[in-house]
C-alpha cells in the first residue's frame, strides 16, 4: 500500500509539471510558452483569476524545476528520490492551497487527477496514436 501511495505521488508530480507544460501536439515548447499553457489551463479548467493563476503557475514552475533536479541527482537511490518527490509534492500542494479558496482547490485537485489520467493513457496524454496510412 505504501509503495502504491508513493507511486501515485510520483505520477501526480509528473502530471502536475509535464502535463501542464505539454502542448496538444507534444513537446513542451520554450519556458514562456509553457507558462502560457499553464495559465490557460488554470484559468479555463480551474476557473482562476489572472492573479491566482499566475501565483499557482509560479509554484508549479518552481516545483517542476526542483523535480528535474531530483531526477538528475545520481547520488540518490530510487526510494530516496521518491521520498523527496512526495515531500516536494506535499509542499507544492500546501502552497497552492494557501492561495486558493476551498472551492477552487477542489477544482484544482480534480484538474490534477484528470491530468494524471491523461498521462496514464497511451501516448502520454497526446491523444490516441494514429495508424500509418497504407
C-alpha positions as CSV (number, residue, x, y, z in Angstrom):
1,X,0.0,0.0,0.0
2,X,2.8,2.4,0.9
3,X,4.6,1.7,-2.4
4,X,1.3,2.3,-4.3
5,X,0.9,5.7,-2.5
6,X,4.5,6.7,-3.4
7,X,3.9,5.7,-7.0
8,X,0.7,7.7,-7.0
9,X,2.5,10.7,-5.6
10,X,5.2,10.4,-8.3
11,X,2.6,10.2,-11.0
12,X,0.8,13.2,-9.7
13,X,4.1,15.1,-9.5
14,X,4.9,14.2,-13.1
15,X,1.4,15.1,-14.3
16,X,1.4,18.4,-12.5
17,X,4.6,19.6,-14.2
18,X,4.9,17.9,-17.5
19,X,1.2,17.7,-18.3
20,X,0.7,21.4,-17.7
21,X,3.7,22.0,-20.0
22,X,2.7,19.8,-22.9
23,X,1.1,21.3,-26.0
24,X,-1.6,19.2,-27.6
25,X,0.8,18.2,-30.4
26,X,3.5,17.2,-27.9
27,X,6.7,18.9,-26.9
28,X,6.8,21.5,-24.1
29,X,7.9,24.5,-26.1
30,X,10.0,27.2,-24.5
31,X,9.5,28.4,-20.9
32,X,7.3,31.3,-21.9
33,X,5.1,29.0,-24.0
34,X,4.9,26.5,-21.1
35,X,3.8,29.2,-18.7
36,X,1.2,30.5,-21.1
37,X,-0.2,26.9,-21.4
38,X,-0.3,26.5,-17.7
39,X,-2.0,29.9,-17.2
40,X,-4.6,29.0,-19.9
41,X,-5.3,25.6,-18.3
42,X,-5.6,27.1,-14.8
43,X,-8.0,29.9,-16.0
44,X,-10.1,27.6,-18.1
45,X,-10.3,24.3,-16.2
46,X,-9.9,25.5,-12.6
47,X,-11.6,28.9,-13.2
48,X,-9.0,31.0,-11.5
49,X,-8.5,34.8,-11.8
50,X,-5.4,36.0,-13.6
51,X,-3.7,36.8,-10.3
52,X,-4.3,33.4,-8.7
53,X,-3.4,31.6,-11.9
54,X,-0.1,33.4,-12.1
55,X,0.7,32.6,-8.5
56,X,-0.2,28.9,-8.9
57,X,1.8,28.8,-12.2
58,X,4.8,30.1,-10.4
59,X,4.5,27.4,-7.8
60,X,4.2,24.7,-10.4
61,X,7.2,26.0,-12.3
62,X,9.3,26.1,-9.2
63,X,8.1,22.5,-8.3
64,X,8.9,21.3,-11.8
65,X,12.4,22.8,-11.6
66,X,13.1,21.1,-8.3
67,X,11.7,17.9,-9.6
68,X,14.2,18.0,-12.5
69,X,17.0,18.4,-10.0
70,X,15.8,15.4,-8.0
71,X,15.7,13.2,-11.2
72,X,19.1,14.4,-12.3
73,X,20.7,13.6,-8.9
74,X,22.7,10.5,-9.5
75,X,23.8,10.2,-5.8
76,X,20.3,9.2,-4.6
77,X,18.7,5.8,-4.9
78,X,15.2,5.3,-6.2
79,X,13.5,5.2,-2.8
80,X,15.2,8.4,-1.7
81,X,14.2,10.2,-4.9
82,X,10.6,9.0,-4.4
83,X,10.6,10.3,-0.8
84,X,11.9,13.6,-2.0
85,X,9.3,13.8,-4.7
86,X,6.5,13.0,-2.2
87,X,7.7,15.8,0.1
88,X,8.1,18.2,-2.8
89,X,4.5,17.5,-4.0
90,X,3.1,17.9,-0.5
91,X,4.9,21.2,-0.2
92,X,3.6,22.4,-3.5
93,X,0.1,21.4,-2.6
94,X,0.3,23.4,0.7
95,X,1.4,26.5,-1.2
96,X,-1.3,26.2,-3.8
97,X,-4.0,25.5,-1.1
98,X,-2.9,28.7,0.7
99,X,-3.7,30.7,-2.4
100,X,-7.0,29.1,-3.5
101,X,-10.4,29.1,-1.8
102,X,-11.7,25.8,-0.7
103,X,-13.9,25.5,-3.8
104,X,-11.1,26.5,-6.2
105,X,-8.8,23.9,-4.5
106,X,-11.4,21.2,-5.0
107,X,-11.5,22.1,-8.8
108,X,-7.6,22.2,-8.8
109,X,-7.4,18.7,-7.3
110,X,-10.0,17.4,-9.9
111,X,-8.0,19.0,-12.6
112,X,-4.8,17.4,-11.4
113,X,-6.5,14.0,-11.3
114,X,-7.7,14.5,-14.8
115,X,-4.2,15.4,-15.9
116,X,-2.8,12.3,-14.3
117,X,-5.4,10.2,-16.1
118,X,-4.3,11.8,-19.4
119,X,-0.7,10.9,-18.6
120,X,-1.6,7.3,-17.9
121,X,-3.2,6.9,-21.4
122,X,-1.2,5.5,-24.3
123,X,0.7,8.4,-25.9
124,X,1.1,10.3,-22.6
125,X,-2.0,12.4,-22.9
126,X,-1.4,13.4,-26.5
127,X,-4.5,11.5,-27.7
128,X,-4.8,8.3,-29.5
129,X,-2.0,7.4,-31.9
130,X,-2.9,7.4,-35.5
131,X,-2.3,4.4,-37.6
132,X,0.0,5.0,-40.6
133,X,-1.8,5.3,-43.9
134,X,-1.2,2.4,-46.3
